[in-house]
């Protein structure tokens, strides 16, 4: 599973969420899917952290010290 890209992990996670939301899976299968979803979620989080570290390192190499948190504009939320 660790060889999945971030995008692939998110696609699989979305499929599992849809299946679980439908509520038609037997309990055992739903539990297995939930366990898989937790693993995919952790993998996705790790991939994001790795990307953030890489960007941070690149910025430090360019003389910029820190990443600034993303702050969406009110226009972006509409």
MDAnalysis code that builds the backbone (N, CA, C; Angstrom):
import MDAnalysis as mda
import numpy as np

u = mda.Universe.empty(234, n_residues=78, atom_resindex=np.repeat(np.arange(78), 3), trajectory=True)
u.add_TopologyAttr("name", ["N", "CA", "C"] * 78)
u.add_TopologyAttr("resid", np.arange(1, 79))
u.add_TopologyAttr("resname", ["UNK", "UNK", "UNK", "UNK", "UNK", "UNK", "UNK", "UNK", "UNK", "UNK", "UNK", "UNK", "UNK", "UNK", "UNK", "UNK", "UNK", "UNK", "UNK", "UNK", "UNK", "UNK", "UNK", "UNK", "UNK", "UNK", "UNK", "UNK", "UNK", "UNK", "UNK", "UNK", "UNK", "UNK", "UNK", "UNK", "UNK", "UNK", "UNK", "UNK", "UNK", "UNK", "UNK", "UNK", "UNK", "UNK", "UNK", "UNK", "UNK", "UNK", "UNK", "UNK", "UNK", "UNK", "UNK", "UNK", "UNK", "UNK", "UNK", "UNK", "UNK", "UNK", "UNK", "UNK", "UNK", "UNK", "UNK", "UNK", "UNK", "UNK", "UNK", "UNK", "UNK", "UNK", "UNK", "UNK", "UNK", "UNK"])
u.atoms.positions = np.array([
    [0.816, -1.195, 0.000],
    [0.000, 0.000, 0.000],
    [0.860, 1.260, 0.000],
    [2.050, 1.209, 0.589],
    [2.886, 2.400, 0.686],
    [3.398, 2.872, -0.670],
    [3.239, 2.054, -1.696],
    [3.684, 2.459, -3.024],
    [2.625, 3.263, -3.779],
    [1.471, 3.476, -3.158],
    [0.423, 4.280, -3.773],
    [0.813, 5.749, -3.753],
    [0.414, 6.464, -4.782],
    [0.602, 7.911, -4.767],
    [-0.486, 8.522, -3.882],
    [-0.306, 9.783, -3.550],
    [-1.303, 10.483, -2.749],
    [-2.666, 10.444, -3.445],
    [-2.647, 10.697, -4.737],
    [-3.894, 10.739, -5.499],
    [-4.591, 9.378, -5.526],
    [-3.802, 8.319, -5.688],
    [-4.380, 6.971, -5.700],
    [-4.981, 6.625, -4.344],
    [-4.288, 6.984, -3.285],
    [-4.797, 6.722, -1.938],
    [-6.101, 7.474, -1.704],
    [-6.154, 8.711, -2.155],
    [-7.374, 9.500, -1.967],
    [-8.536, 8.927, -2.774],
    [-8.264, 8.449, -3.979],
    [-9.321, 7.851, -4.793],
    [-9.889, 6.607, -4.112],
    [-9.001, 5.766, -3.605],
    [-9.460, 4.557, -2.912],
    [-10.234, 4.924, -1.657],
    [-9.761, 5.921, -0.941],
    [-10.441, 6.366, 0.269],
    [-11.847, 6.880, -0.051],
    [-11.968, 7.642, -1.117],
    [-13.283, 8.152, -1.522],
    [-14.240, 7.018, -1.872],
    [-13.743, 5.985, -2.558],
    [-14.587, 4.834, -2.903],
    [-15.089, 4.134, -1.645],
    [-14.196, 3.974, -0.685],
    [-14.582, 3.310, 0.566],
    [-15.632, 4.130, 1.307],
    [-15.445, 5.434, 1.344],
    [-16.408, 6.302, 2.036],
    [-17.781, 6.166, 1.399],
    [-17.832, 6.142, 0.071],
    [-19.121, 5.994, -0.621],
    [-19.773, 4.667, -0.244],
    [-18.984, 3.596, -0.241],
    [-19.525, 2.280, 0.118],
    [-20.057, 2.272, 1.550],
    [-19.305, 2.864, 2.454],
    [-19.733, 2.876, 3.853],
    [-20.962, 3.751, 4.052],
    [-21.033, 4.859, 3.343],
    [-22.187, 5.749, 3.464],
    [-23.471, 5.093, 2.961],
    [-23.349, 4.198, 1.989],
    [-24.532, 3.521, 1.464],
    [-25.133, 2.581, 2.498],
    [-24.310, 2.097, 3.414],
    [-24.805, 1.269, 4.507],
    [-25.281, -0.108, 4.095],
    [-24.858, -0.592, 2.951],
    [-25.340, -1.882, 2.468],
    [-24.351, -3.023, 2.686],
    [-23.161, -2.715, 3.200],
    [-22.167, -3.756, 3.425],
    [-22.467, -4.527, 4.700],
    [-22.206, -5.832, 4.696],
    [-22.310, -6.595, 5.943],
    [-21.303, -6.042, 6.958],
    [-21.562, -6.245, 8.217],
    [-20.748, -5.677, 9.277],
    [-19.262, -6.019, 9.121],
    [-18.953, -7.282, 8.888],
    [-17.548, -7.691, 8.758],
    [-16.859, -6.962, 7.618],
    [-17.532, -6.863, 6.501],
    [-16.957, -6.189, 5.340],
    [-16.826, -4.685, 5.605],
    [-17.799, -4.109, 6.288],
    [-17.738, -2.687, 6.631],
    [-16.555, -2.414, 7.552],
    [-16.305, -3.294, 8.495],
    [-15.162, -3.134, 9.392],
    [-13.843, -3.233, 8.636],
    [-13.758, -4.167, 7.700],
    [-12.552, -4.305, 6.879],
    [-12.331, -3.044, 6.049],
    [-13.395, -2.525, 5.475],
    [-13.293, -1.310, 4.661],
    [-12.878, -0.119, 5.532],
    [-13.438, -0.057, 6.742],
    [-13.079, 1.028, 7.649],
    [-11.597, 0.956, 8.011],
    [-11.106, -0.250, 8.285],
    [-9.695, -0.438, 8.600],
    [-8.819, 0.000, 7.426],
    [-9.222, -0.355, 6.221],
    [-8.495, 0.043, 5.022],
    [-8.508, 1.568, 4.891],
    [-9.640, 2.185, 5.189],
    [-9.758, 3.639, 5.100],
    [-8.816, 4.329, 6.084],
    [-8.693, 3.786, 7.283],
    [-7.791, 4.365, 8.277],
    [-6.348, 4.281, 7.774],
    [-5.978, 3.151, 7.202],
    [-4.624, 2.983, 6.663],
    [-4.373, 3.977, 5.524],
    [-5.342, 4.128, 4.635],
    [-5.200, 5.064, 3.519],
    [-5.105, 6.509, 4.009],
    [-5.866, 6.814, 5.030],
    [-5.829, 8.154, 5.610],
    [-4.458, 8.450, 6.205],
    [-3.903, 7.499, 6.923],
    [-2.563, 7.681, 7.503],
    [-1.509, 7.824, 6.409],
    [-1.626, 7.009, 5.381],
    [-0.687, 7.082, 4.265],
    [-0.760, 8.458, 3.596],
    [-1.964, 8.940, 3.367],
    [-2.151, 10.250, 2.742],
    [-1.546, 11.355, 3.603],
    [-1.750, 11.263, 4.890],
    [-1.197, 12.259, 5.800],
    [0.333, 12.233, 5.760],
    [0.919, 11.053, 5.718],
    [2.378, 10.937, 5.633],
    [2.903, 11.560, 4.336],
    [2.201, 11.287, 3.244],
    [2.622, 11.839, 1.949],
    [2.565, 13.369, 1.971],
    [1.528, 13.919, 2.589],
    [1.414, 15.372, 2.687],
    [2.528, 15.950, 3.554],
    [2.839, 15.287, 4.653],
    [3.914, 15.759, 5.518],
    [5.256, 15.724, 4.794],
    [5.487, 14.673, 4.018],
    [6.730, 14.576, 3.252],
    [6.828, 15.707, 2.228],
    [5.716, 15.997, 1.580],
    [5.710, 17.079, 0.594],
    [5.963, 18.424, 1.284],
    [5.359, 18.626, 2.437],
    [5.565, 19.873, 3.176],
    [7.025, 20.019, 3.600],
    [7.638, 18.937, 4.048],
    [9.048, 18.981, 4.442],
    [9.938, 19.323, 3.245],
    [9.616, 18.737, 2.109],
    [10.401, 18.992, 0.906],
    [10.296, 20.459, 0.496],
    [9.088, 20.998, 0.520],
    [8.878, 22.402, 0.171],
    [9.613, 23.295, 1.168],
    [9.543, 22.951, 2.438],
    [10.229, 23.724, 3.468],
    [11.732, 23.730, 3.234],
    [12.288, 22.582, 2.890],
    [13.722, 22.493, 2.612],
    [14.102, 23.336, 1.402],
    [13.274, 23.285, 0.371],
    [13.545, 24.078, -0.827],
    [13.491, 25.572, -0.520],
    [12.541, 25.972, 0.310],
    [12.446, 27.385, 0.675],
    [13.647, 27.817, 1.501],
    [14.114, 26.950, 2.389],
    [15.290, 27.282, 3.196],
    [16.521, 27.429, 2.305],
    [16.615, 26.607, 1.288],
    [17.740, 26.699, 0.360],
    [17.707, 28.015, -0.414],
    [16.513, 28.546, -0.593],
    [16.359, 29.803, -1.323],
    [16.436, 31.018, -0.401],
    [16.680, 30.778, 0.891],
    [16.825, 31.885, 1.835],
    [15.533, 32.305, 2.501],
    [14.459, 31.622, 2.221],
    [13.199, 31.903, 2.909],
    [13.106, 30.956, 4.085],
    [12.674, 31.483, 5.215],
    [12.744, 30.697, 6.439],
    [11.564, 29.759, 6.653],
    [10.351, 30.243, 6.554],
    [9.192, 29.443, 6.959],
    [8.110, 29.427, 5.887],
    [7.300, 28.418, 5.973],
    [6.080, 28.388, 5.176],
    [5.036, 29.225, 5.898],
    [4.238, 29.938, 5.150],
    [3.145, 30.669, 5.781],
    [1.871, 29.873, 5.597],
    [1.069, 29.754, 6.654],
    [-0.178, 28.974, 6.547],
    [-1.113, 29.561, 5.496],
    [-1.814, 28.688, 4.815],
    [-2.778, 29.099, 3.801],
    [-3.974, 29.737, 4.475],
    [-4.342, 30.924, 4.028],
    [-5.496, 31.639, 4.559],
    [-6.409, 31.986, 3.385],
    [-7.482, 31.222, 3.187],
    [-8.354, 31.510, 2.037],
    [-9.046, 32.846, 2.184],
    [-9.229, 33.518, 1.072],
    [-9.980, 34.778, 1.050],
    [-11.456, 34.481, 1.155],
    [-12.217, 35.429, 1.579],
    [-13.672, 35.276, 1.646],
    [-14.217, 34.961, 0.267],
    [-13.589, 35.506, -0.789],
    [-14.037, 35.259, -2.165],
    [-13.851, 33.798, -2.541],
    [-12.767, 33.151, -2.026],
    [-12.492, 31.774, -2.354],
    [-13.518, 30.820, -1.753],
    [-14.104, 31.206, -0.625],
    [-15.061, 30.334, 0.064],
    [-16.428, 30.381, -0.555],
    [-16.720, 31.403, -1.337],
    [-18.063, 31.536, -1.926],
    [-18.278, 30.601, -3.056],
])
